[in-house]
Amino acid sequence: MQYLWNTVFYQPIYNILIFIIDNITFGDVGFAIILVTIVVKLILSPLTYKSIRSQILMKKMEPELKQLKKDFPNKEEQARKTFELYKKYGTNPFSGCLVILLQLPVIFALYYVFVKNISIDTNLIYSFINVPEVLHTNFLGLIEMGDKSLFLGIFAGVTQFIQGYLSSPLKTLKTKKLEIVKDTNPVNDEPKTFQEQLSDSMQMNVKYVLPVFIAFVAWKISAGVALYWIVSNIFTIIQEWYTRRKLAKS
C-alpha cells in the first residue's frame, strides 16, 4: 500500500514540484507551491465541478423530496418517485460522495509534499528531472516557507470560511418569507427530523468551526502548507461561483 501511494500519488506530485522549481520559478519554492496547487486543482477540476454541481442540485431538490414523503407514504412508490426526481435533475445522492473519494488521495498527496518542508530527496526524483541547484524558500522576501506564519494561517482560515459560506445553501427571498410566516404561526411549524438537525449542525461546523481549525493547523505546521491551503481554497471559491452561475443560467 505504501509503495502504491508513493508511486501513483506522492512521487508524481513531488516531481512536478521539483520540475517547476527548477524550470519555471528558478528556485523559488513559494511560487512553485502556488503553481503546483493550481496544476493539480485544474486536473481535478472536472471531478470537483461534478461534486459541486451535485451538492447544489441536491439542496435544490430538498423541498420536492420532502413533498414526496408526504404525498407517497408507501415506501416503494416513494422510492420510485424519488428515482424519477433524481433522473429529472440529472444527479444522484452518491455521485458527490464518489467524486470526493476519488479526489482525496491526490489532495492528501499534495498536502504531504508540502508538509515535509520542501526538501530535495534524490531517491524520489525521476531520472529525466533535473535536481535544482538552489532553493529559495523565502517567499516574497517576507515569509520563510518552512517556518510558521500567523498571517498565512489566518488567511487560510478566512478563505476556508468564504468557501464554506459559498458551499452552504443560499436562502432565496421566497424561503425567507416562508420562514417569517412560520415564525408568526408557530403552531403550523413542523419539528425538524434528526437528519435535518444533523445537516444543520454539519453546515454550522463547516462554516464556523472548520475555518478556525484550518487556521490553527496551517499556522502550527508551516507557511508552505498554509500557502497551499490558501491557493486551493481560492481556486475552489472561483469554481463554486462559476458553477452556481452556470446552473442559474441553465
N, C-alpha and C positions, 0 to 999 in steps of 0.2 A: 504493500500500500504506500509506504514511504517513497519507494522507487517510482511508482506511478505518479504520485503527487509532484515529485521533483521533475520528472521527465515531461509530463504533459502540461503542467501549470506553472510551477515556480521557475524552472530553468528558462523557458522561453521568454517570460516577462523580464526576468533578470537580464537576459542577453539583449532584449530590446532597450532596456535602460542603459546598459553599457554602450551599445551602439550609438544611441542618441547623445550620451555624454561625450563620446569620442568624435563623432562626426557632425553633430548639429549644434550642440550648446558649447562645444570646445572646452569641456571640463567642468562646466557649471552644473552642479548637482540639482540646485533648486529648480531651474528652468527645465531640466531633464525630467524631474518628478512631474511637473505640470504637463509636459508633452506626453509622457508615458501614460499618465492617467487619462488624458484626452483620447489617445490612440485606443486604449483598452475600452473606454466607455463608448467610443464610436463603433468598435467591433461588436459590442454587446447591445448597441442601441436598438436593433430590430427586436431583440428579446425584451428589452426594457420598455419599448413602445407597447408591445403586446400586454405586458404586465400592467402598465399604467392605464391602458385602454380598458382592460378587463375590470380593474378596480373602479373606474369611473362609471362604466356601464352597470356594474353590479349595484352601485349606490343609486343609480338612476332607476333600476328595476325594483328597488325595495318597496315602494308603495303598491306596485302591481302584485308583487309576491305576497304582501300582507293581505291584499284583497282576495287573492286566490284562496288563501287559507280560510277566509270567511265564506266565500262563495261555494267552495268544494270541500266539505268536511271529510268526504271519502278519500282515503289515502291514495288509492290507485288513480282515481280521477285527478286528484291534486297533483300527483307526480307527473301525469301525462300533460296536464295544462302547464305545469312548471317547465317541462322539457320544451314545449311549444314556445313558451316565452323566451327561454334561452336561445332557441333557434331564431326567433324573431330579431333578437338583439345581436345575434352572431357571436355569442360568448358562452362560457360555462363557468361554474364556481371553482373548477380545478385548474383552469388554464393559467390564471395568475400565479397560483402557488407553484405550478410546474416550472414556469418561466423563471421565477425567483430561485428555485432549487438549482436550475441549470447555470445560473449566474454565480451562485455562491462560491464554488471552487476557484473561479477566476478572480473574484473580488478578494477572497482571503489570500490568494497567492500574491496579488498586487500589494495588499496591506503588509504581508510578511516580508516582501522585498524591501519595503521602506522601514519597517520596524527594526531591521538589522543594521541601521545606521549607514547604509551605502558603503560597504567595504568591498574591495576587489578580491574575488575568490577565483583564481585561475582554474580550479577544478570544475567550475560551473560554466566557464566561458567557452563557447563554441570555437572550433579551430579557425573558422573564417571571420571571427570577430576580433578586432584589434583591442589590446588592453590599453586603456587611457594612461598616458604618461603622468598627467596631473589631474587632481580632483579639487575643484573649487567648491567647498561646502558652505561658504559664507554667502547667503542669498541676499542680493541687492546691497551687499556690504553692511548689512544690519543684523541678519539672523543666521546663526550657525545651525545648520540642518541637523546635526547630531545632538544639539543641546535642547533644553526645554524652552518653550516660548509661550508666555502667558497671553500675549497679543494674538498669536495664531490659534491658540487653544480657544480663546473667547470667540474669535471669528469663525472657527469651525462650529461652535455651538450655535452661533447666530444663523449661519447658513443652514444648519440642521433644523432649526426652528422654522425658518422660511419654507424649507422643503416639506416639513410635517404639516405646516399650515395649508400649503397648496394641495397636499395629497388628501387632506380631510375633506369631507363633503361640504360644499358651499351651499348655504341656505338661500333659497330664492325668496323673492318678495312674497310669493304666494304661500310658501312654507311658513314664513314669519307671521303672516296674517292668521294662518290656521292656529299657530301656537298662541297668539293673542286671544283668539276665540276660546281655545282650550283653557287658558288661564282664567278667563271670565266665566267659564262654565265648567268648574272642576268636577261636577257630578258625571259629566259625559266623558271625562278623560280616562282612557283605559290604562291600567298599570302596564309598565314595560315588562316584557318577558326577560328571562335570565340571559338569553342570547343577546338581546338589545342592550341590557345593562352591561354585559361583558364587552360588547362592541364599543359602547360609550367610554368605558374605562380604558380600553386599549387605545382609543383615539386620544384620550386625555394624556395618557403616558407618552404616546408618540409625539404629541405637540409640546408638552411641557417638561416631562422627566428626561426623555432621551437626549434633547439638546444639552441639558446640564451634564448628563453622563458623558456625552461625546466631548464636550468642552474640557471636562476634568481629565479624561483619559488622554486626549490629544495633548494637553498641557504636560501631563506627567511622563509620557513616553518620549516624544521627540518632535522637533519642529518639522521634520520630514514627513512624519505621519500626519501631523496637523495640516500641512500644506496639501497632502494627498486628499484628506477629507474635505477640505475647502473646495478644491477643484472638482472633486467628484460630486459634491452637493450642488455647486453652481451649475454643473452640466445637467444634473437631474432636474433642477429647478427650471432650466430653459426647456428641457424636453417635456416636463409636466405642463408648462404653459403652452407649448406648441401643440401638444396632444389635445388639451382642452379646447383650444381654438379650432383645431381641425374637426373635432367631434361636434362642436357647436355649429359649424357651418354645414355639416353633413345631414 
